[in-house]
C-alpha cells in the first residue's frame, strides 16, 4: 500500500501568513520539509484522496498523483474540506458541447453527510457537483464498509463522534488512518498490531526536548484537543508496527529539525513525524 502525505499541517499551515516566528521564517525560506500545507493524504493503490484542504490544488500538482477516483472525508472542519472545488476542477469539461465530464466518487460517513448539510455550505456544493455530473455521492451508514479494488475500508467514529477514522485492509496489510480529533479516544483491541497507524500529533503542552511549557496549564485547548502525551498513550495501546504522526500545528512552535530529534527519543515506539511529500510504501 503506497500512501503519500500531501499536507501535514494542521488548522494553520506553516508558514502562517504574516507570521515572523522562527518556525514560519525558516519554512518560508527553505520550504519542504519545513513548510506544511493543509491536512490531506492519498492512497495510490486505490486512487483515493482523503480530505481536501485549501491547498489541495498545489498539493496534487506537486505530487505523484495521476488519477483521483474517489475522495473520502473524515469530518466537516474547514481545514479538511475547503478545497472541495477540486472536484469540479478535476472533472468539468469546458471544451466540448455537450460536455463530457469525468466523475469522482465522494464517500461520506453518516455524520459527515449530516454535518455537510449544516456547516460551510458543503452539502449545497456537493449537490451542485452531483447535478453537474462531476461527483457521485455515496453516503455510508455507521458500520458500513466499502471496497476499492482489493482493499476494504471501514470508517468508524472516534470519541469526538462527528469525526471518523478509517481502517484499510487487504490480504497484505492493515492500515489505520485518523486524520484529526483523537481527543478522548480509546482504541478497540481489534486495532492492535496494525502495520501502520497514521494519527494527528496532538497539541504539545511542553517542548519534549527542553521541558519548556508551550501552553499555560489552564489553557482550554489542553482539554479540547488531544495532547502529544495522550497521542503517545494511544500508540502504546495500538502497538502498531509503525506509526506516522501528522496534522502538525504551527502554534506548537516546533521546527522540522526539532521533530526529528523528538523521533529519536521515541525510538522504541517506531514513530515518525510526517512531512509534506512523504511517501510510504508498505
C-alpha positions as CSV (number, residue, x, y, z in Angstrom):
1,X,0.0,0.0,0.0
2,X,1.5,3.3,-1.1
3,X,0.5,6.4,0.8
4,X,1.5,10.0,0.0
5,X,1.3,12.7,2.6
6,X,0.0,15.7,0.6
7,X,-0.2,18.0,3.5
8,X,0.9,17.6,7.1
9,X,0.0,20.9,8.7
10,X,-3.0,21.5,10.9
11,X,-5.7,24.2,11.1
12,X,-2.9,26.7,10.3
13,X,-0.4,26.0,7.6
14,X,3.3,26.6,8.1
15,X,4.4,29.3,7.4
16,X,1.4,31.1,8.7
17,X,0.8,34.2,6.6
18,X,2.4,37.3,8.1
19,X,3.9,35.3,11.0
20,X,7.5,36.2,11.8
21,X,8.2,33.4,14.3
22,X,11.4,31.3,13.7
23,X,9.4,28.2,12.6
24,X,7.5,30.2,10.0
25,X,10.5,32.2,8.8
26,X,12.5,29.0,8.3
27,X,9.6,27.4,6.4
28,X,9.3,30.5,4.3
29,X,12.9,30.5,3.4
30,X,13.6,26.7,2.9
31,X,10.2,25.2,2.0
32,X,9.5,21.5,2.3
33,X,10.1,19.7,4.7
34,X,10.0,22.7,6.9
35,X,6.8,24.1,5.4
36,X,3.5,22.3,5.9
37,X,0.2,22.7,4.0
38,X,-3.3,21.6,5.0
39,X,-4.1,18.1,6.1
40,X,-4.6,15.5,3.3
41,X,-3.2,12.2,2.1
42,X,-3.5,10.0,-1.0
43,X,-3.6,6.2,-1.2
44,X,-2.1,5.4,-4.6
45,X,-3.2,1.8,-4.9
46,X,-6.8,2.9,-4.7
47,X,-6.5,6.4,-6.3
48,X,-8.2,7.6,-3.1
49,X,-7.9,11.1,-1.7
50,X,-8.7,11.7,2.0
51,X,-9.8,15.3,2.7
52,X,-9.4,18.4,0.6
53,X,-7.8,21.4,2.4
54,X,-7.5,24.8,0.8
55,X,-4.0,23.8,-0.5
56,X,-5.2,20.7,-2.5
57,X,-4.6,22.2,-5.9
58,X,-0.9,22.9,-5.1
59,X,-0.6,19.5,-3.3
60,X,-1.9,17.5,-6.3
61,X,0.2,19.4,-8.8
62,X,3.5,18.7,-6.9
63,X,2.5,15.1,-6.1
64,X,3.0,11.7,-7.9
65,X,-0.8,11.5,-8.4
66,X,-2.0,10.7,-11.9
67,X,-5.7,9.9,-11.2
68,X,-8.3,10.5,-8.5
69,X,-11.2,8.0,-8.5
70,X,-12.6,8.7,-5.0
71,X,-12.5,11.2,-2.2
72,X,-13.2,10.2,1.4
73,X,-14.0,12.8,4.1
74,X,-13.2,12.4,7.8
75,X,-15.3,15.4,9.1
76,X,-16.6,18.8,8.3
77,X,-14.0,21.1,9.6
78,X,-12.8,23.8,7.2
79,X,-9.1,22.8,7.1
80,X,-10.3,19.4,5.8
81,X,-13.0,20.5,3.3
82,X,-12.4,24.0,1.9
83,X,-10.6,22.8,-1.1
84,X,-13.6,20.8,-2.3
85,X,-13.9,22.7,-5.6
86,X,-11.1,20.4,-6.7
87,X,-13.9,18.0,-7.7
88,X,-15.1,20.5,-10.3
89,X,-11.6,21.3,-11.5
90,X,-10.6,17.7,-12.0
91,X,-13.8,16.7,-13.7
92,X,-15.5,19.6,-15.6
93,X,-15.4,19.6,-19.4
94,X,-15.5,23.2,-20.5
95,X,-14.3,22.4,-24.1
96,X,-16.9,20.1,-25.6
97,X,-20.6,20.6,-26.3
98,X,-22.4,18.8,-25.0
99,X,-19.8,18.4,-22.2
100,X,-18.4,15.0,-21.2
101,X,-17.3,15.5,-17.6
102,X,-15.4,12.9,-15.6
103,X,-16.9,11.7,-12.3
104,X,-15.4,11.2,-8.8
105,X,-16.9,9.0,-6.1
106,X,-17.4,11.0,-2.9
107,X,-17.6,8.9,0.3
108,X,-19.4,10.5,3.2
109,X,-19.7,8.6,6.5
110,X,-23.1,9.2,8.1
111,X,-22.3,12.1,10.4
112,X,-20.1,13.8,7.9
113,X,-23.1,13.8,5.4
114,X,-25.3,15.3,8.1
115,X,-22.7,17.9,9.0
116,X,-22.1,18.8,5.4
117,X,-25.8,20.0,5.3
118,X,-25.2,22.2,8.4
119,X,-21.8,23.7,8.0
120,X,-19.9,25.8,5.5
121,X,-22.2,25.1,2.5
122,X,-20.6,21.8,1.8
123,X,-23.9,20.0,1.2
124,X,-25.1,22.5,-1.4
125,X,-21.7,22.5,-3.1
126,X,-21.6,18.7,-3.4
127,X,-25.2,18.6,-4.6
128,X,-24.2,21.0,-7.4
129,X,-21.2,18.8,-8.3
130,X,-23.6,15.8,-8.5
131,X,-26.1,17.7,-10.6
132,X,-23.3,18.7,-13.0
133,X,-22.1,15.1,-13.3
134,X,-18.8,15.7,-11.5
135,X,-19.5,13.6,-8.4
136,X,-21.3,10.5,-7.3
137,X,-22.2,10.9,-3.6
138,X,-22.0,7.7,-1.6
139,X,-23.4,8.1,2.0
140,X,-22.2,5.4,4.3
141,X,-24.2,4.2,7.3
142,X,-22.3,3.6,10.6
143,X,-20.9,0.1,10.5
144,X,-20.7,0.1,6.7
145,X,-17.5,-0.9,4.9
146,X,-16.8,-0.4,1.2
147,X,-14.4,-2.0,-1.3
148,X,-12.0,-0.3,-3.7
149,X,-10.1,-2.9,-5.7
150,X,-8.7,-5.4,-3.2
151,X,-9.0,-3.2,-0.2
152,X,-11.9,-3.0,2.3
153,X,-12.3,0.4,4.0
154,X,-14.2,0.7,7.3
155,X,-15.0,4.2,8.7
156,X,-15.7,4.3,12.4
157,X,-16.5,7.2,14.8
158,X,-13.9,8.4,17.3
159,X,-14.7,9.7,20.8
160,X,-15.5,13.1,19.2
161,X,-18.3,11.4,17.4
162,X,-18.6,13.8,14.5
163,X,-15.2,12.6,13.2
164,X,-14.2,9.3,11.6
165,X,-11.1,7.3,11.4
166,X,-10.6,4.6,8.7
167,X,-9.3,1.1,8.7
168,X,-7.9,-0.1,5.4
169,X,-7.3,-3.8,5.0
170,X,-6.2,-6.1,2.2
171,X,-4.6,-9.5,2.1
172,X,-1.2,-8.0,2.7
173,X,-1.5,-5.0,5.1
174,X,-3.7,-3.3,7.7
175,X,-3.5,0.5,8.0
176,X,-5.3,2.8,10.4
177,X,-5.8,6.4,9.4
178,X,-7.1,9.1,11.8
179,X,-6.9,12.5,10.2
180,X,-7.8,14.6,13.3
181,X,-9.6,14.9,16.6
182,X,-8.4,11.9,18.6
183,X,-9.2,13.6,21.9
184,X,-10.6,11.0,24.4
185,X,-10.3,8.1,22.0
186,X,-9.5,4.6,23.5
187,X,-8.6,2.3,20.6
188,X,-10.5,-1.0,20.3
189,X,-8.3,-4.1,20.9
190,X,-9.1,-5.2,17.4
191,X,-6.9,-2.4,16.1
192,X,-3.8,-3.6,17.9
193,X,-0.8,-4.5,15.8
194,X,-1.8,-2.7,12.6
195,X,1.0,-2.5,10.1
196,X,0.8,1.3,10.1
197,X,-1.1,3.8,12.2
198,X,-1.4,7.4,11.0
199,X,-2.5,9.8,13.7
200,X,-2.6,13.5,14.4
201,X,0.4,14.5,16.5
202,X,-1.7,16.4,19.0
203,X,-1.0,19.6,20.9
204,X,2.4,19.9,22.6
205,X,1.8,21.0,26.1
206,X,5.6,21.2,26.6
207,X,8.6,21.0,24.4
208,X,9.8,17.4,24.8
209,X,13.4,18.4,24.2
210,X,13.7,21.3,26.7
211,X,10.7,20.9,29.0
212,X,9.6,24.4,28.2
213,X,5.9,24.9,28.7
214,X,4.2,25.9,25.4
215,X,0.7,26.3,26.7
216,X,-0.3,27.6,30.2
217,X,-1.7,24.8,32.4
218,X,-5.3,26.2,32.4
219,X,-5.4,26.7,28.6
220,X,-8.7,25.2,27.4
221,X,-7.1,23.7,24.3
222,X,-5.4,21.1,26.6
223,X,-8.9,19.7,27.4
224,X,-10.5,20.3,24.0
225,X,-7.7,18.7,21.9
226,X,-5.6,15.6,22.2
227,X,-2.2,16.4,23.6
228,X,1.0,14.8,22.3
229,X,1.4,12.9,25.5
230,X,-2.1,11.5,25.0
231,X,-1.2,10.6,21.4
232,X,1.7,8.5,22.7
233,X,-0.7,6.7,25.1
234,X,-2.9,5.9,22.1
235,X,0.1,4.5,20.3
236,X,1.1,2.4,23.3
237,X,-2.5,0.9,23.2
238,X,-2.4,0.3,19.5
239,X,1.1,-1.2,19.3
240,X,1.4,-0.6,15.6
241,X,4.4,-1.9,13.7
242,X,5.0,1.6,12.5
243,X,3.4,5.0,13.4
244,X,3.4,8.3,11.5
245,X,2.2,11.5,13.1
246,X,0.7,14.3,11.0
247,X,-1.6,17.3,11.5
248,X,1.3,19.2,13.0
249,X,0.2,22.6,14.2
250,X,2.0,25.9,13.7
251,X,1.0,27.0,17.2
252,X,3.2,24.3,18.7
253,X,6.3,26.3,17.6
254,X,8.4,23.1,16.8
255,X,10.6,23.0,13.7
256,X,11.2,20.1,11.4
257,X,14.6,19.6,13.0
258,X,13.2,19.6,16.5
259,X,10.7,17.0,15.5
260,X,13.4,14.7,14.1
261,X,15.2,14.9,17.4
262,X,12.0,14.0,19.2
263,X,11.7,11.0,16.9
264,X,15.0,9.7,18.3
265,X,13.7,10.0,21.8
266,X,10.7,7.8,20.8
267,X,12.8,5.1,19.0
268,X,11.1,2.3,21.0
269,X,7.7,3.2,19.5
270,X,8.9,3.4,15.9
271,X,7.3,6.8,15.4
272,X,8.0,9.2,12.5
273,X,6.7,12.7,12.0
274,X,5.3,13.1,8.5
275,X,6.3,16.0,6.2
276,X,4.7,17.2,3.0
277,X,5.5,14.9,0.0
278,X,6.5,12.0,2.2
279,X,5.6,8.7,0.5
280,X,5.3,5.4,2.5
281,X,5.3,2.1,0.6
282,X,4.2,-0.8,2.8
